[in-house]
Each structure stands twice: as structure tokens, then as C-alpha cells.
Amino acid sequence: MAMELSCLSHTTTSANGYRIVPPGVPLRVHNRLSNTVCLAEVSKRHTKSEIFHAKEICSSGRTKLKHSSQSRKRFNKIHAISAEKEKQADTSVPPIPKSIHDISNGDHILGFGADLSEDHPGYYDNEYKKRRSYIADLAKIHKPGEPIPCVDYSAEEIRVWGLVLDTLVDLYPTHACKEYIDSYKLFNFKPNHIPQLQELSEVLEQTTGWHIRPVAGLLHPRDFLNGLAFRTFHSTQYVRHGSNPMYTPEPDICHEVLGHVPMLADPEFADLAWVIGQASLGASEKDIWHLTKLYWYTVEFGTVKEGSEIRAFGAGLLSSIGELKHMREGTDGVMPEFVELDPFKKMPKMSYKDGYQKKYFLCESFADAAAKLRSYSRSILKPEVMSMNFGGTPIQL
């Protein structure tokens, strides 16, 4: 994805974990959190949100906080959101896009691009950061309906892509769902060629009516989910750093193409993603947060029953050899938990900085999951949104 909070498969555990604070919730540092970064959702719809680095040092039962220099550069202080603003966020209707043209692919980027955090594999590689910045600029100038700018990938970038593809392709027959395996054949991926987003978008347009739009980095959750309502998937174009090809701390072209694109060519899965997008239109900040978690535990890390087996359909699984093996075999003798998907229940916090997923949500089928999501979406969709017509297509929930 380029989805925003979304995304991401890991094969190693970072020294620092990331905790995501939901919009409308006052920022707190809880005791017992060690080496933790709290990431507040950045939104122009709020007064301000800040990213801060909190390192807990316990001495006589007291906690001391140490702010990172990167955090201080980005934000000067932390603003707690008042209870009144939280109430307003839950009841007011934010601006609703009427078409994909109303959704910016560059104004609400939540970090990354060339602005890498210190624990990123490419942080000390200036040439890599320049390359990332160049590719990000290509995405920012793109307008919906125009051809997606092509990237002339370097030999090193193709090498990284090929390593990831060759490693994953051996696991797909035993770990990926049948819909992924069937759709994968449509794209003829090769280790010596990184596909251009334009050619992939054309295949999706012919199969499920979806489009790909380039994005510079991690897009704000509301904008990303709103894009799904117009059958548009925002995708990055840059390649992860070559020092560790099997790991990326954010979405890259390997994750987007190998994880998301084949699934979007399946009609039932594409419908599931579309339902989440429609529900996001006009949703309160509280509901956007819940929808983001639903997206995370389905589109990113979803699993589905196939006879007596459990197969992967989430992009965070399908683009990570470590996550795929963990889903099936567990890690260090500990197996993950599989829980039936229920969109009405509170979802656990999203986790991508402290190792593999500890819990996967299990679907009976894509049609069943879409029906459940549709039922939940109808319960939160505001009347003024239901009556609107988006690009000639009314809401279909």
C-alpha cells in the first residue's frame, strides 16, 4: 500500500517500537513502555499532532522522558486534544471528496520519502535518500487520468527486486490463497524487470475496474481509504534499501506490487477493499481509526480458510517471507493466534515495529468478509453521504 499505517511486513525486530495514538485521543506516555516512540496521527483537520520520542528510564519508580532531536525538529510541543474537540471529531462530517481529483497524493504524507528516521536502513546513505526524493517528486506531479511517470530503475534496484521475488515465489504455492495464485499469473513478474505502475494499472482496469495512483510515501489514513472508494490504490514507486532486501520499515514497490496488486485483480477481494473505502467517506476521526484497523487486519494481514488450511491474502504477509513462515510455523515455538473477523468488535492495536503479528484475523471467504464489512459500514455511514453520487456511482452498501 501505500497505505499509510499500514503496511508492513518485517523480518527483524526494531530496537524501538512504535505506538500509534488514535486521532481525538490525548497523547499519553504510559509507564512500563521502554524505548517507545509514540506516533500521533498527523492531520490538518486537527489543531496539531506531534511525533515524540519517549525513552523510559526507571529510577525509584520515576519515569524520565528524552526527546529525540528529529522529533524536536518536526514539532515544537505536544498538544493534547480536549474532550470537547474529541466530541466534535466524532460527530462532525469532514470535507467529502466527490472524485479522486479531490484527494491529494502529496499534501498529507506521514513522513518517509527522503526524510528517513534514524533506524531506517538507508538513513546514512545520501545517494539512496536523493534517489528516494527524486522518485517521490515524480509522484507528486502526477494527476489522475494521466499516464503514471515511468521510473528508470537502476541495476541495484532491480537486484533487490529480484531477490525479494525469487525468495517469495517458492512460498506462494503453499502459503498464498488460491485467488492470489490465480491473479499472480496475469502479471508475468520477472526478477530482472521491475514492473511500471502504468502497465499494472492497465491490467487492473481491465479485470476489476481499479486504478493505481503513484504516491510519494505513507499517505494519511483518511486520504488513502477515501481513494479506495473511487477504486484507486495509492502506490509507492521507490525500492527498499539494498543492505537488507528482506526488510522494509515502510511500503515500497516490492510490497505494493507483490503484496497488493495481484489481489486487486480478484473481483471479490477488490469488492472487500471498496467497501472499506466507501465507509470512510465522511467518517468521523474515531470511525476512520477503526476502519484503518479493519484495513490493516484484512487487506494487509488477512487470512482465509481453504479447506483444512489457512492461507494468506494480506499484502503484509504476501510480501514478507518471514511473516509468511511465521503465519504457518510460528516463531521460537510460539504460534500466532487466529481470530474470526468481526468488524463490530474493538480491534487490537496495529503492530509493525515489534516483530511479526501476534494475531491474524480469519475470514471464511472474501464474500463473507465483504458482507460483514458492508454491514458494519452501513451502521456508521452518515445519511448525507449515503445520498451522494460519487463520480456517477452512488454508494453501494
Secondary structure, 3 states (H helix, E strand, C coil): CCCCCCCCCCCCCCCCEEEEECCCCCCCCCCCCCCEEEEECCCCCCCCCCEEEECCEEECCEEECCCCHHHHHHCCCCCCCCHHHHHHHHHCCCCCCCCHHHCCCCCCECCECCECCCCCCCCCCHHHHHHHHHHHHHHHCCCCCCCCCCCCCCHHHHHHHHHHHHHHHCCHHHHECHHHHHHHCCCCCECCECCCHHHHHHHHHHHCCCEEEECCCCECHHHHHHHHHCCEEEECCCCCCCCCCCCCCCCCHHHHHHHHHHHHCCHHHHHHHHHHHHHHCCCCHHHHHHHHHHHHHHHHCCEEEECCEEEECCHHHHCCHHHHHHHHHCECCECCEEEECCCCCCCCCCCCCCCCCCEEEEECCHHHHHHHHHHHHHHHCCHHHHCCEECCEECCC
